[in-house]
Amino acid sequence: MKSSLKTTVGQLFSVFLLMAVGAFPFASNSSCAGDNIKPEKESLSESLAKLSDVSPYYSGISEGGGYTTSDTPLYINIGKYDIKAIMNNQRVWNVASLLEQMDKNKAAKLVQAEIKKAIPEYLKLYDFHMEESSPHFKIDKLAGKSSFCGPTIVNGNVPEGKIVIAGVKLKILSLVWISGLLEMNDNRELIESIAQLALKQRTDLYEDSTLHPFFKSGMLKLMSLYNRQIIGTGLLGTSSNKKHEKAILKSVGINWHVSPKATQKVVLTGLGVTIKIPAISTEGFTFKLLSPMNDKNFDLLLNKLNVPTE
């Protein structure tokens, strides 16, 4: 399968995400490169370039109860896996805070450049994993088998600078979230393009009747960009029409998780993680993330925001 995308594609704060506890997919308990990063000593350009490093997203996160797949459509709270990883990476917080201190137009251009650089890397890896793995998960080949494994991702003990799909995917989603958080309206068209790509990934997998549901849900959760909460946050945050925001949220049936309080720790309520944040800016900003939503909610949100879906 080949995916396509348009060419145009503070001080930190207390975060209370009202999300259910869940197992984390294939996280490594062992020590890895992410344990020793010091983002507060990095320049913005260094932190942006290293956002593809996968280990800091998963460093210190235990496997918990293991990872399970479900049939499609994906359940409402599936976005928590990516969100937990992103919030765990101190480099993401450093980037967000440094960008917040800049002129918004210049900051938006930096984010655009990084996303446009990451997309081709991501698509190459996504297509590789689809082409490599999908033949092994055809329904006819698995007929009569009661158990099997896969797909999986590499997320720990990866050398700095080595690009794996989980890292570059989370870099893109982190920058989509930051664009919405900091209301970078200039990034709107690019985020719309990412939403279209994510929808294409969902449609292609949902509608492929030859693939086992276990594989389809696993690919969407672990390797696709289909994170409804993050993409929705990016789209709503970059919307120039703020006066209708409350009405849109009400009609879609979702709301904001908001925390304006500055702190040196991020507490992810319900996910069992307290993260120490490097001291950086003296000016805080309000944390925002949309609440979980299902496919129907997400499609309605795109419609209300006039996002082209074809």
Contacts in CASP RR format, 6 or more apart in sequence:
PFRMAT RR
TARGET T0000
AUTHOR 0000-0000-0000
METHOD contacts of the structure
MODEL  1
MKSSLKTTVGQLFSVFLLMAVGAFPFASNSSCAGDNIKPEKESLSESLAK
LSDVSPYYSGISEGGGYTTSDTPLYINIGKYDIKAIMNNQRVWNVASLLE
QMDKNKAAKLVQAEIKKAIPEYLKLYDFHMEESSPHFKIDKLAGKSSFCG
PTIVNGNVPEGKIVIAGVKLKILSLVWISGLLEMNDNRELIESIAQLALK
QRTDLYEDSTLHPFFKSGMLKLMSLYNRQIIGTGLLGTSSNKKHEKAILK
SVGINWHVSPKATQKVVLTGLGVTIKIPAISTEGFTFKLLSPMNDKNFDL
LLNKLNVPTE
1 127 0 8 1.000
1 130 0 8 1.000
1 131 0 8 1.000
1 134 0 8 1.000
1 204 0 8 1.000
2 127 0 8 1.000
3 123 0 8 1.000
3 126 0 8 1.000
3 127 0 8 1.000
3 197 0 8 1.000
3 200 0 8 1.000
3 201 0 8 1.000
3 204 0 8 1.000
4 197 0 8 1.000
4 200 0 8 1.000
5 119 0 8 1.000
5 123 0 8 1.000
5 193 0 8 1.000
5 194 0 8 1.000
5 196 0 8 1.000
5 197 0 8 1.000
6 189 0 8 1.000
6 193 0 8 1.000
6 196 0 8 1.000
7 116 0 8 1.000
8 189 0 8 1.000
8 190 0 8 1.000
8 193 0 8 1.000
9 115 0 8 1.000
9 116 0 8 1.000
9 119 0 8 1.000
9 190 0 8 1.000
9 193 0 8 1.000
9 194 0 8 1.000
9 197 0 8 1.000
10 97 0 8 1.000
10 100 0 8 1.000
10 101 0 8 1.000
10 262 0 8 1.000
10 280 0 8 1.000
10 281 0 8 1.000
10 282 0 8 1.000
10 283 0 8 1.000
10 284 0 8 1.000
10 285 0 8 1.000
11 97 0 8 1.000
11 262 0 8 1.000
11 279 0 8 1.000
11 280 0 8 1.000
11 281 0 8 1.000
11 282 0 8 1.000
11 283 0 8 1.000
11 284 0 8 1.000
12 93 0 8 1.000
12 96 0 8 1.000
12 97 0 8 1.000
12 262 0 8 1.000
12 263 0 8 1.000
12 264 0 8 1.000
12 266 0 8 1.000
12 277 0 8 1.000
12 280 0 8 1.000
12 284 0 8 1.000
13 259 0 8 1.000
13 260 0 8 1.000
13 261 0 8 1.000
13 262 0 8 1.000
13 263 0 8 1.000
13 266 0 8 1.000
13 284 0 8 1.000
13 285 0 8 1.000
13 286 0 8 1.000
13 287 0 8 1.000
14 259 0 8 1.000
14 261 0 8 1.000
14 262 0 8 1.000
14 263 0 8 1.000
14 265 0 8 1.000
14 266 0 8 1.000
14 267 0 8 1.000
14 287 0 8 1.000
15 87 0 8 1.000
15 257 0 8 1.000
15 259 0 8 1.000
15 266 0 8 1.000
15 267 0 8 1.000
15 268 0 8 1.000
15 287 0 8 1.000
16 257 0 8 1.000
16 259 0 8 1.000
16 267 0 8 1.000
16 268 0 8 1.000
16 269 0 8 1.000
17 80 0 8 1.000
17 83 0 8 1.000
17 87 0 8 1.000
17 257 0 8 1.000
17 268 0 8 1.000
17 269 0 8 1.000
17 270 0 8 1.000
17 271 0 8 1.000
17 289 0 8 1.000
18 257 0 8 1.000
18 269 0 8 1.000
18 270 0 8 1.000
18 291 0 8 1.000
19 77 0 8 1.000
19 80 0 8 1.000
19 83 0 8 1.000
19 268 0 8 1.000
19 269 0 8 1.000
19 270 0 8 1.000
19 271 0 8 1.000
19 292 0 8 1.000
20 77 0 8 1.000
20 80 0 8 1.000
20 270 0 8 1.000
21 270 0 8 1.000
21 271 0 8 1.000
21 272 0 8 1.000
22 65 0 8 1.000
22 80 0 8 1.000
22 271 0 8 1.000
23 63 0 8 1.000
23 64 0 8 1.000
23 65 0 8 1.000
23 66 0 8 1.000
23 67 0 8 1.000
23 68 0 8 1.000
24 58 0 8 1.000
24 61 0 8 1.000
24 62 0 8 1.000
24 63 0 8 1.000
24 64 0 8 1.000
24 66 0 8 1.000
24 67 0 8 1.000
24 81 0 8 1.000
24 84 0 8 1.000
24 85 0 8 1.000
25 66 0 8 1.000
25 67 0 8 1.000
25 81 0 8 1.000
25 153 0 8 1.000
25 221 0 8 1.000
25 222 0 8 1.000
26 63 0 8 1.000
26 67 0 8 1.000
26 152 0 8 1.000
26 153 0 8 1.000
26 155 0 8 1.000
26 222 0 8 1.000
27 58 0 8 1.000
27 60 0 8 1.000
27 61 0 8 1.000
27 62 0 8 1.000
27 63 0 8 1.000
27 64 0 8 1.000
27 155 0 8 1.000
28 58 0 8 1.000
28 155 0 8 1.000
28 156 0 8 1.000
28 157 0 8 1.000
29 60 0 8 1.000
29 62 0 8 1.000
29 63 0 8 1.000
30 156 0 8 1.000
30 157 0 8 1.000
32 55 0 8 1.000
32 58 0 8 1.000
32 59 0 8 1.000
32 156 0 8 1.000
32 157 0 8 1.000
32 158 0 8 1.000
33 53 0 8 1.000
33 55 0 8 1.000
33 56 0 8 1.000
33 59 0 8 1.000
33 156 0 8 1.000
33 157 0 8 1.000
33 158 0 8 1.000
33 159 0 8 1.000
33 160 0 8 1.000
34 53 0 8 1.000
34 55 0 8 1.000
34 56 0 8 1.000
34 59 0 8 1.000
35 55 0 8 1.000
35 59 0 8 1.000
35 60 0 8 1.000
37 50 0 8 1.000
37 56 0 8 1.000
37 90 0 8 1.000
37 91 0 8 1.000
38 278 0 8 1.000
39 47 0 8 1.000
39 90 0 8 1.000
39 91 0 8 1.000
39 93 0 8 1.000
39 94 0 8 1.000
39 95 0 8 1.000
39 278 0 8 1.000
40 94 0 8 1.000
40 278 0 8 1.000
40 279 0 8 1.000
40 280 0 8 1.000
42 50 0 8 1.000
42 91 0 8 1.000
42 94 0 8 1.000
44 95 0 8 1.000
44 98 0 8 1.000
44 99 0 8 1.000
44 110 0 8 1.000
47 91 0 8 1.000
47 94 0 8 1.000
47 95 0 8 1.000
47 98 0 8 1.000
48 95 0 8 1.000
48 110 0 8 1.000
48 114 0 8 1.000
49 114 0 8 1.000
50 91 0 8 1.000
50 160 0 8 1.000
50 161 0 8 1.000
51 89 0 8 1.000
51 91 0 8 1.000
51 92 0 8 1.000
51 95 0 8 1.000
51 114 0 8 1.000
51 170 0 8 1.000
51 171 0 8 1.000
51 174 0 8 1.000
51 175 0 8 1.000
52 118 0 8 1.000
52 121 0 8 1.000
52 161 0 8 1.000
52 163 0 8 1.000
52 167 0 8 1.000
52 168 0 8 1.000
52 171 0 8 1.000
53 91 0 8 1.000
53 158 0 8 1.000
53 160 0 8 1.000
53 161 0 8 1.000
53 162 0 8 1.000
53 167 0 8 1.000
54 154 0 8 1.000
54 155 0 8 1.000
54 156 0 8 1.000
54 158 0 8 1.000
54 164 0 8 1.000
54 166 0 8 1.000
54 167 0 8 1.000
54 170 0 8 1.000
55 155 0 8 1.000
55 156 0 8 1.000
55 157 0 8 1.000
55 158 0 8 1.000
55 160 0 8 1.000
56 88 0 8 1.000
56 89 0 8 1.000
56 90 0 8 1.000
56 91 0 8 1.000
57 85 0 8 1.000
57 86 0 8 1.000
57 88 0 8 1.000
57 89 0 8 1.000
57 155 0 8 1.000
57 166 0 8 1.000
57 167 0 8 1.000
57 170 0 8 1.000
58 85 0 8 1.000
58 88 0 8 1.000
58 155 0 8 1.000
58 156 0 8 1.000
59 88 0 8 1.000
59 156 0 8 1.000
60 88 0 8 1.000
61 84 0 8 1.000
61 85 0 8 1.000
61 88 0 8 1.000
61 273 0 8 1.000
69 213 0 8 1.000
69 214 0 8 1.000
69 217 0 8 1.000
69 218 0 8 1.000
69 221 0 8 1.000
70 217 0 8 1.000
71 213 0 8 1.000
71 217 0 8 1.000
72 205 0 8 1.000
72 206 0 8 1.000
72 213 0 8 1.000
72 216 0 8 1.000
72 217 0 8 1.000
72 220 0 8 1.000
73 206 0 8 1.000
73 294 0 8 1.000
73 295 0 8 1.000
74 217 0 8 1.000
74 220 0 8 1.000
74 221 0 8 1.000
74 226 0 8 1.000
74 294 0 8 1.000
74 295 0 8 1.000
75 294 0 8 1.000
76 292 0 8 1.000
76 293 0 8 1.000
76 294 0 8 1.000
77 292 0 8 1.000
78 220 0 8 1.000
78 221 0 8 1.000
79 227 0 8 1.000
79 228 0 8 1.000
79 229 0 8 1.000
79 230 0 8 1.000
79 292 0 8 1.000
80 271 0 8 1.000
80 292 0 8 1.000
81 221 0 8 1.000
82 169 0 8 1.000
82 170 0 8 1.000
82 173 0 8 1.000
82 227 0 8 1.000
82 230 0 8 1.000
83 227 0 8 1.000
83 229 0 8 1.000
83 230 0 8 1.000
83 289 0 8 1.000
84 268 0 8 1.000
84 271 0 8 1.000
84 273 0 8 1.000
85 155 0 8 1.000
85 170 0 8 1.000
86 92 0 8 1.000
86 170 0 8 1.000
86 173 0 8 1.000
86 174 0 8 1.000
86 177 0 8 1.000
86 230 0 8 1.000
87 266 0 8 1.000
87 268 0 8 1.000
87 273 0 8 1.000
87 275 0 8 1.000
88 273 0 8 1.000
88 275 0 8 1.000
89 170 0 8 1.000
89 174 0 8 1.000
90 275 0 8 1.000
90 276 0 8 1.000
90 277 0 8 1.000
90 278 0 8 1.000
92 174 0 8 1.000
92 178 0 8 1.000
93 266 0 8 1.000
93 277 0 8 1.000
93 278 0 8 1.000
94 278 0 8 1.000
94 280 0 8 1.000
95 174 0 8 1.000
95 175 0 8 1.000
95 178 0 8 1.000
96 178 0 8 1.000
96 181 0 8 1.000
96 182 0 8 1.000
97 280 0 8 1.000
97 281 0 8 1.000
97 284 0 8 1.000
98 280 0 8 1.000
98 281 0 8 1.000
99 107 0 8 1.000
99 110 0 8 1.000
99 111 0 8 1.000
99 178 0 8 1.000
99 182 0 8 1.000
100 107 0 8 1.000
100 182 0 8 1.000
100 281 0 8 1.000
100 283 0 8 1.000
100 284 0 8 1.000
100 285 0 8 1.000
101 281 0 8 1.000
101 283 0 8 1.000
102 110 0 8 1.000
104 182 0 8 1.000
104 183 0 8 1.000
104 184 0 8 1.000
104 186 0 8 1.000
105 186 0 8 1.000
107 182 0 8 1.000
107 184 0 8 1.000
108 179 0 8 1.000
108 184 0 8 1.000
108 185 0 8 1.000
108 186 0 8 1.000
108 187 0 8 1.000
109 186 0 8 1.000
111 175 0 8 1.000
111 178 0 8 1.000
111 179 0 8 1.000
111 184 0 8 1.000
111 187 0 8 1.000
112 186 0 8 1.000
112 187 0 8 1.000
112 190 0 8 1.000
114 171 0 8 1.000
114 175 0 8 1.000
115 172 0 8 1.000
115 175 0 8 1.000
115 176 0 8 1.000
115 187 0 8 1.000
115 190 0 8 1.000
115 194 0 8 1.000
116 190 0 8 1.000
118 168 0 8 1.000
118 171 0 8 1.000
118 172 0 8 1.000
118 175 0 8 1.000
119 172 0 8 1.000
119 194 0 8 1.000
121 163 0 8 1.000
121 168 0 8 1.000
122 165 0 8 1.000
122 168 0 8 1.000
122 169 0 8 1.000
122 172 0 8 1.000
122 225 0 8 1.000
125 163 0 8 1.000
125 164 0 8 1.000
125 165 0 8 1.000
125 168 0 8 1.000
126 165 0 8 1.000
126 201 0 8 1.000
126 223 0 8 1.000
126 224 0 8 1.000
129 151 0 8 1.000
129 165 0 8 1.000
129 219 0 8 1.000
129 223 0 8 1.000
130 219 0 8 1.000
133 150 0 8 1.000
133 151 0 8 1.000
133 215 0 8 1.000
133 219 0 8 1.000
134 211 0 8 1.000
134 215 0 8 1.000
135 141 0 8 1.000
137 150 0 8 1.000
137 151 0 8 1.000
137 211 0 8 1.000
137 212 0 8 1.000
137 214 0 8 1.000
137 215 0 8 1.000
138 210 0 8 1.000
138 211 0 8 1.000
138 212 0 8 1.000
139 209 0 8 1.000
139 210 0 8 1.000
139 211 0 8 1.000
139 212 0 8 1.000
140 210 0 8 1.000
142 148 0 8 1.000
142 212 0 8 1.000
148 214 0 8 1.000
150 214 0 8 1.000
150 215 0 8 1.000
150 218 0 8 1.000
151 215 0 8 1.000
151 218 0 8 1.000
151 219 0 8 1.000
151 222 0 8 1.000
151 223 0 8 1.000
152 222 0 8 1.000
153 164 0 8 1.000
153 165 0 8 1.000
153 166 0 8 1.000
153 222 0 8 1.000
153 223 0 8 1.000
154 164 0 8 1.000
154 166 0 8 1.000
155 164 0 8 1.000
155 166 0 8 1.000
155 167 0 8 1.000
158 164 0 8 1.000
165 223 0 8 1.000
166 222 0 8 1.000
166 223 0 8 1.000
169 223 0 8 1.000
169 224 0 8 1.000
169 225 0 8 1.000
172 194 0 8 1.000
172 225 0 8 1.000
173 225 0 8 1.000
173 227 0 8 1.000
173 230 0 8 1.000
173 231 0 8 1.000
176 191 0 8 1.000
176 194 0 8 1.000
176 230 0 8 1.000
176 231 0 8 1.000
176 233 0 8 1.000
176 234 0 8 1.000
177 230 0 8 1.000
177 233 0 8 1.000
177 234 0 8 1.000
177 289 0 8 1.000
178 184 0 8 1.000
179 187 0 8 1.000
179 190 0 8 1.000
179 191 0 8 1.000
179 234 0 8 1.000
179 237 0 8 1.000
179 238 0 8 1.000
180 187 0 8 1.000
180 191 0 8 1.000
180 233 0 8 1.000
180 234 0 8 1.000
180 235 0 8 1.000
180 236 0 8 1.000
180 237 0 8 1.000
180 238 0 8 1.000
180 288 0 8 1.000
181 233 0 8 1.000
181 234 0 8 1.000
181 237 0 8 1.000
181 285 0 8 1.000
181 287 0 8 1.000
181 288 0 8 1.000
182 285 0 8 1.000
183 237 0 8 1.000
183 238 0 8 1.000
184 238 0 8 1.000
185 238 0 8 1.000
185 239 0 8 1.000
185 240 0 8 1.000
187 238 0 8 1.000
188 235 0 8 1.000
188 238 0 8 1.000
188 239 0 8 1.000
188 240 0 8 1.000
191 231 0 8 1.000
191 234 0 8 1.000
191 235 0 8 1.000
191 238 0 8 1.000
192 235 0 8 1.000
192 307 0 8 1.000
192 308 0 8 1.000
194 225 0 8 1.000
194 231 0 8 1.000
195 231 0 8 1.000
195 232 0 8 1.000
195 235 0 8 1.000
195 302 0 8 1.000
195 307 0 8 1.000
196 307 0 8 1.000
196 308 0 8 1.000
196 309 0 8 1.000
197 225 0 8 1.000
198 224 0 8 1.000
198 225 0 8 1.000
198 226 0 8 1.000
198 227 0 8 1.000
198 231 0 8 1.000
199 226 0 8 1.000
199 302 0 8 1.000
199 309 0 8 1.000
201 219 0 8 1.000
201 220 0 8 1.000
201 224 0 8 1.000
201 225 0 8 1.000
201 226 0 8 1.000
202 220 0 8 1.000
202 224 0 8 1.000
202 226 0 8 1.000
202 295 0 8 1.000
205 211 0 8 1.000
205 216 0 8 1.000
205 219 0 8 1.000
205 220 0 8 1.000
205 224 0 8 1.000
206 216 0 8 1.000
208 216 0 8 1.000
220 226 0 8 1.000
225 231 0 8 1.000
228 292 0 8 1.000
228 293 0 8 1.000
228 294 0 8 1.000
228 295 0 8 1.000
228 297 0 8 1.000
228 298 0 8 1.000
229 289 0 8 1.000
229 290 0 8 1.000
229 291 0 8 1.000
229 292 0 8 1.000
229 293 0 8 1.000
230 289 0 8 1.000
231 298 0 8 1.000
232 290 0 8 1.000
232 298 0 8 1.000
232 301 0 8 1.000
233 288 0 8 1.000
233 289 0 8 1.000
233 290 0 8 1.000
235 301 0 8 1.000
235 302 0 8 1.000
235 305 0 8 1.000
235 307 0 8 1.000
236 245 0 8 1.000
236 248 0 8 1.000
236 249 0 8 1.000
236 290 0 8 1.000
236 301 0 8 1.000
236 305 0 8 1.000
237 288 0 8 1.000
239 245 0 8 1.000
239 305 0 8 1.000
248 301 0 8 1.000
248 304 0 8 1.000
248 305 0 8 1.000
249 255 0 8 1.000
249 256 0 8 1.000
251 300 0 8 1.000
251 304 0 8 1.000
252 293 0 8 1.000
252 297 0 8 1.000
252 300 0 8 1.000
252 301 0 8 1.000
252 304 0 8 1.000
253 293 0 8 1.000
253 297 0 8 1.000
254 290 0 8 1.000
254 291 0 8 1.000
254 292 0 8 1.000
254 293 0 8 1.000
254 297 0 8 1.000
254 301 0 8 1.000
255 290 0 8 1.000
255 291 0 8 1.000
256 288 0 8 1.000
256 289 0 8 1.000
256 290 0 8 1.000
256 291 0 8 1.000
257 287 0 8 1.000
257 288 0 8 1.000
257 289 0 8 1.000
257 290 0 8 1.000
257 291 0 8 1.000
258 286 0 8 1.000
258 287 0 8 1.000
258 288 0 8 1.000
259 286 0 8 1.000
259 287 0 8 1.000
260 286 0 8 1.000
260 287 0 8 1.000
262 284 0 8 1.000
263 277 0 8 1.000
264 276 0 8 1.000
264 277 0 8 1.000
264 279 0 8 1.000
265 274 0 8 1.000
265 275 0 8 1.000
265 276 0 8 1.000
265 277 0 8 1.000
266 273 0 8 1.000
266 274 0 8 1.000
266 275 0 8 1.000
266 277 0 8 1.000
267 273 0 8 1.000
267 274 0 8 1.000
268 274 0 8 1.000
268 275 0 8 1.000
293 301 0 8 1.000
299 309 0 8 1.000
302 309 0 8 1.000
303 309 0 8 1.000
END
